[in-house]
Every structure is written in structure tokens, then in C-alpha cells.
């Protein structure tokens, strides 16, 4: 004779709690990576803008600052950008703290670069 099979209520509850915790942690890590992609895209738009081909450093920083304001970028400011000419490129390194629980968190290091004509 076979016993009954399936989830018990406590097994279902435990699996649900684990799934919720994993989803919450995943969300906490998705936000910084989404912001990183936004920073890279804004930097690419600035370096590939034909109006900024012969622009000075302050003009390039101002163009990035406007995009960062629109996209609500909090981790990087225009002053953090390293600007190189010939070919025009922007580079920034920054660290993002992701708090998980009280007193426990992770530090994520990001290194973004955009080169004129690059992908």
C-alpha cells in the first residue's frame, strides 16, 4: 500500500518563504544593475552625439548631467566622469552598497566606459 504523496502545509509554507526571500534579494540586485545599464547608455549617447564632437570637458559633463537628471541616476555625477579625447571616451568607476538585512550588505563595483563609435 502506498502512502499519500504531495506537499504538506508546512512544506508549502517553507517553500513559499524561501521563494519570497530569493525574490526580494533578486530585486535588491536588479536595481543597481539597471542603473548601471542606464549610465552606460547615457554615456554612449553623449560620446556619439555629433553636436558634442568638438565640445569641451564642461560641455560634455553638462550633457551627461542633463541625461542623468532625466534618468534619475543617483550613483554617478558628471564630475565623476573621466573624459579622454581622440577618440572621445567617457569612463567612470563607482561602488554601490546593497543592504540586505540589518548590518548585512554587499558592495558592488561597477566600471562603465563608452567610446565614440563603440557599441
N, C-alpha and C positions, 0 to 999 in steps of 0.2 A: 504494500500500500504506500502510495506517495504522499508526502506531506504537502501542505499548501505552499505555494510559491508566490513571490511578489514582495513589494515594499511594505514594511511596517510603517506606522505613522511616525515613529521616532527616526527611522531610516530616511523617510521622505523629508522630514523636518531638517535633519542634519545635512542632507544633500542640498536642500534649498538654501540653508545658511551659508554653506561653502560656496555655492554659486553666486550668492549675493555679495559676499566678501571679494571674490575674484572679479566680479563686475565693477565693484567700487574701486578696487585697486587699478583695474584697467582704465577706468575713466580718469583717474588721477594722472596716469601716464600719457593718455591720449592728448590732453590739453597742452602740455609743453611741446610735444612733437608737432601738433597742429600749428602752434605759434612759430616754431622753427621753420616749418614749410612756408608760412606766410612771410617771415623775414627773408628767406631765400628768394621767394617770388618777387617781393618788393625790391630787393637789391638787384635782381635781374632786370626788372622793368626800368630801374634808374640807369644802369650801365648801358642798356640797349636803347635808351631814349635818344633819338637823333638830335633833339634840341639841346642835349647836355654833352654833345661830343667835345666841345672846347670849353666846357664850364670849369670854373674854379672849384676848389675844395668846399668853400662855404655854400656855393650854389648847389653842389651835389648833396651836401648834408641837408640843405633846406628841402630839396626834392624828396629825399628819403624821409625826413621828418614829417612832411605832409602825408606821405603814404602811410607811415607808421601811426599817425594820428587817426587817419580814416580806418585803418585795420585794427586799431586798439592794441598795438604792440606795447607791452609793459617791460619786457626783459632787456631791450636794447634801445639806446637813444642814438641820435645822429652823431653825437660826439664820440661814441664808441667805435665808429667805423674807421677802418684803416683804408685810405684811398691811395691807389697806385695808378700812374699814368702809363700809357704806351705798352700794352693796351690798357684801357681803363678797367680797373677791377676794384671791387669792394670786398673787405674781409672783416669778420668780427668773430671773436671768441667770447663765450659767456657761460655762466653756470646758473642752473636753475635748481632750487631746492623744492623737493616734493614731499611735504609732510604726509605721513601715512597714519600714524597714531600719535598720541601724546608722547613726545620725546623720541619718536622713531620716524626717520625720514630717509630720503635718498637725495643725492646730489647728481644731477645730470649735466655733463659737459657737452656743449654744442660748439661747433666750428663751422660757420657759414661763409661761403665765398661765391661771388658772382663775377664772371669775366665777360667783357664785351664780346659778343658773338658766340659765347658759350651756350650750352644747353641748359 
